[in-house]
């Protein structure tokens, strides 16, 4: 282990011990705000300190085993033990490096997901429907909750646009890599010549922010319109103007919500989505700057980033960011999205570890 990383872990261990003392102090316990802040910091350090203590114990074991190498009668047995202990040490060291990586404060939060049909007309809308179904199955498999915010159905099936809220621990952390352009290659049902067409959809994933962190939105910056909910074939039709359309004048961002029959509830949902969009737009600007100086799997936050291709004739999915191709299209469309998400997260962590090594 590098001396700089070891020193960092030692300082964290001292802080952890200091927090243990502070959290039993009567003066701290009586100050509920400070007690909550220190408790949160203590819990955040638990995993890394527990792992570090285990690593330290293994180092002691290795030193004790190395002493026994001088005994020729048990040398072979000792060498086997030494191999096992050093392997365990390497595993713990890698785990410690991952635990030390900077964490995205939004990862543990719920999120909003927007799926829009792009180039390709009806075929793009149909594919948008399939993508949303894939995400719905994935959400169901992880025991998260999905709530429709806004929906614009297409005449021949699928969606022109659909926005939903995904509620669950680490929802944004796993879904954030889905943002970008999704391309589909297949023969549409309406194609009589059997030619393969290419269509596209865009996906945007935004963290749901707590009220204390929402960007300031002034009422004077908003243009609010009401209208009647409607859908293809007369679905979701209301007899009252309960649907809400909010335009944020400084940015031009427009959000609609028509899922609830209550105008008040629709407005609250629309404002929540609007806040997340404004925040994500600012985040995208920062990511664009980072992406210009180094490789960034989150891209520039631009919908035009083509991240994935779904090829139906060959039954394959290719993620262009990590050059990964999987011949398991059916399973992925049924919600087994971790086949793609896990390799991306691993690559993301590898990039972070590389940057951490450069800093030290």
N, C-alpha and C positions, 0 to 999 in steps of 0.2 A: 504494500500500500504506500502511495506517495506521502511524503512527510506533510505536505500542505493539507491533504485530505484528512490525515490522522490528526493534525492540529485542530482542524475544523471540528472533528468529531469529539475531541477532548473538551473543547470549549462548549459544545452543545451539552455534553455530559455534565459539566460543571453548572451550566444554566438549569438543567433538569433537576439537579440536586438542590439548587438554590430555590427553585419553584416549589419543591416538596416542602421545604421549610416555611416558605411564605404562605402556602395554602393551609398551614396549621396555625398560623399567627392570628390571634384574636382580632387585632386591628385590621388585618386584611379581610377576614371573614365578615366583619361588620360592615365593610364597604362593598356592597353587592356588585357594583359596576366593576371595580378593580378585581374582585374575586372571580367574576365571570371571564374577564380578559386573561387573567393569569391561568385560570383553569383550562381555557381554550388552548393557550400556548403549551401548557403541560401535556395535554392530550395529543397535540400535534407532534410533540417530541417523543412520545412513548415508543412508537414503532422503530424509529432510528436508534434510540438509546438501547432498546431491548436487543436489537440486532447487533449493535456495537459491543454490548456486554458479552453476547454469545461469541462474537468474533475474538474478543480479548481472551475468553476462556479457552478457545481452540488454540490460540497462540501459546498459552501456557502448556497445554497438552502437547503441542508440537515440540516445545523445548524439552519437556520431560522425556518424551519418546526419543528424541535425538541423543540424549545422554545414554540411553540403553543400547544404542548402536555399538558401543564398545564391548558389549557382552556377546562374544562370538556364538555362544550356544543358542541364543534366541534372536540372533541378528535378522534372519529371514522373516520371522514373525513380526519383528519390530518394523522392518522396512515396509511390510504390507500395511501395518497400522499407520505408518507415516504417510503413505500414499493416500489412504482414506482421509486422514486429518487435513492434509494439504488441499485435497479436492474440496473438502467441506469449507476450508478457509477461503478458497477462491470463489465458491458459490456465495458465501456471506459477504465477501468484498464487493462482488458485483451487485448484490442486493443493496448494500450500503450506498453504492454510487447512485443507484436508481432512487433511493430514498432521499438523497441529497439534491436531486435535480430540482430546479425551480418549478413550482406547481402553478398551474393556471387556476386562479381563485374561482373561475367560473365552472370548472370541470364537474364539480359535485352537484351543480344546479340543474333544475329542469330547463326545458328549452322550447322554442318555437321552431317549427319546420315549415317551409314554404316550397311547394312543388309546382312548377309552371311549365306548360307546354311551350316549346320553342319552335324552331324551324321544322316543317313537316306536316303542318295542317292537322287533319283528323288523326293521322297515325301518331303524331307527337302527343296529342291529347290522350289517345288510348294508352300510350306508353306511360304518360304521367300517372294514369290510373293504376297501372301495374306497379310503378315505383312506389306509389303511396300504399298500395296493398302490401308490398314487400316490407315497407317500414312499419306498417300496422302489425304484421305478423311478428316482426322483430321485437316491437314494443310488448306485444302479448307474451312472447317467449321469455322476456326478462321481468315479467310481472310489473311493468310500468303501466301508467294510465295514459290514454290518448283522448283528447277532446278537440272536436272540430271548431275552429274559430270562424272561418269563411270558406265558402265553396262556390265555384263557378263551373258547372257541369258543361260538357261539350255535347253537341247534338248527336254524334255517332258513338258516344261512350267515352269514358275517361273524364279528364278535367282540363279546362283551360288553366285553372289555378285552384289550388287548395292549400289552406293554412291550418295548422293544428298545433296544439300545445301538448308536449310530452312531459309528463310528471313522473319523476323517479330519480333516485340517487345515482349520480354519475351519468345522467342522461346526456348532458351537453358534452361531457368528456369523451363519450363514445361516438356521439352523432356528429360532432363538429367536422370530422373529416369527410362528411358527405357533401359539404358545400361545393358547388361548382357545376360544370356542364356534364350531363350524362347523355351519351350517344347510343342509339340503337340501330342495328343493322339487321333487317329481315325483309321477307316478302309479305307485303300487306294483303289482307283478305280481298281487297278490291283490285289487286294487281292481276290482270288476266295473262300477262306474258311471263309471269314467274320471275320478274326482275327484283333484285334486292334493292330496297330503298334505305336511305339513311335519314333518320330524324333525330331530334334532340330535345331534351328537357333541362331545365335548370333547377337546382336545389339550393336553398339557403337555410342554414341552421343558426339560430341566435340564442344566446343564453337568456333565461328569464331572470331579471334582476330583482333583488329585494327593494322595497320602497325607499330605504335609506340611500340606495346607490343609483336610483333612477336619474337620468339627466333632467335638468330643469326645463320644463315645458310651460311657456306662458300662454294663458288663454287667448291673448291678442294675436298669437302666432298661429292659431288654429282656425280653419274653416270647417264647420261641421254641417253635414247634410244628412237628412233622414229620407228613407225611401222604403218601399215595401219589399220584404224578402221574396225572392223568387228563385226558381230553379228550372232545369230542363224538364219538359213534360208536366209542368205545373207543380212540381214538388217544392216543399218548404214554403208554400205561399201563405202569407199572412194578410189579414184584412186591415191591419194597422201599420203605420209607418214606423216600425220598430227597428229596422235595419239602419246602421250608422256608417257614414263615410267621413273620415277625418283627413283633412289635408294639412300637413305641416308646412306652412308658407315659406319659412327660411330655407328648407331643404327640398321642398317639393315632394316629400314622401307622402303617399296616399295609403290609407289603411281602411278596409271595410270589415264589418262584422255583422252577420245576420243570423247567427246560430240561435240566439236566445229570442224569446218572444217579448222580453222586457227591453225597452230602449235603454234604460239605465244600465242593465247588465251588458248589453252590446257595446255601449260607450266605454265602460270600464275595461272590457276585454280589448277593444280597439286601441285604447290609450296604452295598455300594457304592451301590445305588439309594437305600437309606434315608438315607445321608449326603447325597446330592444333593438328596433331598426336603427334608430339614431345612434345608439351606443355601438352597434355593429358597424355602422358606416365609419365612425371614428376609429374603431379597432382595425377595420380594413385598410385605412390610410396608413396606420402604423405598420401593419403587416406588409404593405406594399413597399415601404421603405426598407424593412428587414429583408424582404425577398430580393431586393435589388443588390444586396450585399452578400447574401448567403442563401443556400438552398433551404426552402421552407415548405414543408408538406402541406401547410395550411394555405399555401399560395398567396395571392394578393388580395384575397377576399372578393375577387371579381367573378361574376357569373360566367364570363366568357372563358374561364379556365376549364379546359376539357379534362376531366379527371378520369373518366371511365367509359369503356365501350362494351355494350352487350350485343354479342353476335349470336343470333338465334340459329342460323343454318349450321354453325359449327358447335353450338351449345357452350360457348365460352364467354368469359368475362375478363376483360383486361383493365387493370388499374395502371394508368400511364405514369403516375407519380413514382411508383417503385418498380415499374416494369414487371408486374405480376400478372400472370395469365392462369386462370382456373377453368377447367372444363367441367363445370358443375352449375351451369346456369339455372337449371330447374330448382335445385336446392336453395340457391341464393334468392331467387324470386319468391320462394316459399318462406323467406324470413331468416335463413341461416346466414345472416350477414357477417357474423364473426369470422367466417372464412376469409373475408376481405379486411375487416376492421382490425383484427388482431395483428396481421403482418404489418399494417400501416402504423399502428401504435408502437410495435417493436422497432420499426425503422425510425420513427420519430424519436424514441428514447435513445437509439443508437446515435442519432444526430446530436442530441443534447449531451450525451456522454462525450462525444468527440469535441464539442465546444468546451465542456467542462475541463477536459484534459488540456486543451490549448490554453485555457485561463491559468492552469496551474503548471 
